[in-house]
Amino acid sequence: MTNETHNPQHQQAPADDAPHAHKAPRKEGKPDQLNMDERKAESRQEALIDESLEESFPASDPPASKQIT
């Protein structure tokens, strides 16, 4: 603990002095966030299929395709 005394000149500024936020202009409509997630999922599925093909080559049976839900 320090032995400093309270100095009223070093107080935090009141919240009323803070600048207010303003809305940014919208660029081109609402972004499609689900579309991006869907693309990532499709890329992941393709990568999993490619990996299973590489791991099973050469083999007489093709890799079983399964749907992830």
TORKOL-411858 format. One record per atom (N, C-alpha, C): residue in one letter; x, y, z. Coordinates in steps of 0.2 Angstrom, whole numbers, padded with zeros to 4 digits, always signed. Layout:
TORKOL-411858
aXYZ;...
This chain:
TORKOL-411858
m+0004-0006+0000;m+0000+0000+0000;m+0004+0006+0000;t+0003+0011-0004;t+0007+0017-0004;t+0004+0023+0001;n+0008+0027+0003;n+0006+0033+0007;n+0004+0039+0003;e+0002+0038-0003;e+0001+0044-0007;e-0006+0047-0004;t-0007+0054-0005;t-0013+0057-0003;t-0017+0057-0009;h-0024+0058-0008;h-0028+0059-0014;h-0027+0066-0018;n-0026+0065-0024;n-0025+0072-0028;n-0031+0073-0033;p-0036+0077-0031;p-0042+0078-0035;p-0040+0080-0042;q-0034+0083-0044;q-0033+0085-0051;q-0031+0079-0055;h-0031+0073-0053;h-0029+0067-0057;h-0035+0062-0057;q-0041+0065-0058;q-0047+0061-0058;q-0048+0059-0065;q-0052+0054-0066;q-0054+0051-0072;q-0059+0056-0075;a-0059+0057-0082;a-0064+0062-0085;a-0071+0059-0085;p-0076+0062-0084;p-0083+0060-0084;p-0085+0056-0090;a-0089+0052-0090;a-0091+0048-0096;a-0094+0053-0101;d-0097+0058-0099;d-0101+0063-0103;d-0096+0066-0108;d-0089+0066-0106;d-0085+0070-0111;d-0082+0065-0116;a-0084+0059-0116;a-0081+0054-0121;a-0085+0055-0128;p-0082+0054-0133;p-0085+0055-0140;p-0090+0050-0141;h-0095+0051-0144;h-0101+0046-0146;h-0099+0042-0152;a-0101+0036-0152;a-0100+0032-0158;a-0105+0034-0164;h-0103+0033-0170;h-0107+0035-0175;h-0107+0028-0180;k-0113+0028-0183;k-0114+0022-0188;k-0110+0023-0194;a-0107+0017-0196;a-0103+0017-0202;a-0107+0016-0208;p-0106+0018-0214;p-0111+0017-0219;p-0110+0010-0222;r-0116+0007-0224;r-0116+0000-0226;r-0113+0000-0233;k-0109-0005-0234;k-0105-0005-0241;k-0110-0008-0246;e-0112-0014-0246;e-0116-0017-0251;e-0121-0022-0248;g-0126-0020-0244;g-0131-0024-0242;g-0128-0029-0236;k-0131-0033-0234;k-0129-0038-0228;k-0125-0043-0231;p-0119-0045-0227;p-0115-0050-0229;p-0118-0057-0228;d-0117-0062-0232;d-0119-0068-0232;d-0115-0073-0228;q-0115-0073-0221;q-0110-0076-0217;q-0111-0084-0217;l-0117-0086-0218;l-0119-0093-0219;l-0116-0096-0225;n-0115-0092-0230;n-0112-0094-0237;n-0105-0096-0236;m-0102-0092-0232;m-0094-0093-0231;m-0093-0099-0227;d-0098-0100-0221;d-0097-0106-0217;d-0098-0113-0222;e-0103-0112-0226;e-0105-0117-0231;e-0099-0119-0235;r-0096-0114-0238;r-0090-0115-0242;r-0084-0118-0238;k-0083-0116-0232;k-0078-0120-0228;k-0080-0127-0227;a-0086-0128-0226;a-0088-0135-0225;a-0087-0140-0231;e-0089-0137-0237;e-0088-0140-0243;e-0080-0142-0244;s-0076-0137-0243;s-0069-0137-0244;s-0066-0143-0239;r-0069-0143-0233;r-0067-0148-0228;r-0069-0155-0230;q-0075-0156-0233;q-0077-0162-0235;q-0073-0164-0241;e-0071-0160-0246;e-0067-0162-0251;e-0060-0164-0249;a-0057-0161-0244;a-0051-0162-0241;a-0051-0169-0238;l-0057-0171-0234;l-0057-0177-0231;l-0058-0183-0236;i-0062-0182-0242;i-0062-0187-0247;i-0056-0188-0250;d-0052-0182-0252;d-0045-0183-0255;d-0041-0187-0250;e-0041-0186-0244;e-0036-0189-0239;e-0038-0197-0239;s-0045-0198-0239;s-0047-0205-0239;s-0045-0209-0245;l-0045-0205-0251;l-0043-0208-0257;l-0035-0210-0257;e-0031-0205-0255;e-0024-0206-0254;e-0022-0212-0250;e-0026-0212-0244;e-0024-0217-0239;e-0026-0224-0242;s-0031-0225-0246;s-0033-0231-0248;s-0030-0234-0255;f-0026-0229-0258;f-0023-0231-0264;f-0017-0235-0263;p-0015-0240-0267;p-0019-0244-0271;p-0023-0249-0267;a-0030-0250-0268;a-0034-0255-0265;a-0039-0257-0270;s-0042-0263-0268;s-0047-0265-0272;s-0054-0262-0271;d-0055-0260-0265;d-0061-0257-0263;d-0061-0249-0262;p-0065-0246-0265;p-0065-0238-0265;p-0067-0236-0258;p-0065-0230-0256;p-0067-0228-0249;p-0074-0227-0248;a-0077-0229-0243;a-0084-0227-0242;a-0085-0220-0241;s-0090-0217-0244;s-0092-0210-0243;s-0097-0210-0238;k-0096-0205-0233;k-0101-0205-0228;k-0103-0197-0227;q-0109-0196-0226;q-0112-0189-0225;q-0111-0187-0217;i-0108-0182-0216;i-0107-0179-0209;i-0113-0175-0208;t-0117-0176-0203;t-0122-0172-0201;t-0121-0168-0195;
